[in-house]
Amino acid sequence: MRPEFSNSKVRMLGNMTMDDHITAACWLNISDPELHQKLIDYIKREKKNMNVHLSRRTGQGYEETKVATFNLFLNEPREEQSSQPTEGISNGGFPE
């Protein structure tokens, strides 16, 4: 199954190691405020998140090796935050 969003030209601006504390963010570039709010409401109501995979090309064509995987959760004000699931984020975000 092909993901809904992808980018084959991610540009790394510096070196990283497995010991670095890396954070991630996502902006929904939706200019329609009503549609934007409906999407946020759906994510919140259905307890959904975005899953991100980073891969490195290892050969010619599209042969790739996964180097990172993580979930992005909806930012909520601190007092409204519920406990976030930890599935898939142990072991540095890599599957065990």
C-alpha positions, 0 to 999 in steps of 0.5 A: 500500500502506498502512503498518502504522503511521501517525499523522496528528496529529504535533505538532512542539514546535519549529521545525527547519531542514535544517541542524539535527541531528535524531535519532529513536527508537522504542519497541516498546510490547509488554508480552509479553516473549516476543513482544518478544524474538521481534520483536527477534530477527527484526529482528536475524536478517533485518537489517530496520529501520523506515522513517519518512516525515514529510509535511506536508499541502499542501491540503484532504483528504489531499494531502501533501508528503513532508518527511523519510524515514529508517530506524530501526535496532536499537540494539545494544551497541557491540561487537555493532554491525555496519556499518549500511547507508547506503542512503536516508540520504544527502542529509539522508535525502531520496531523491536 
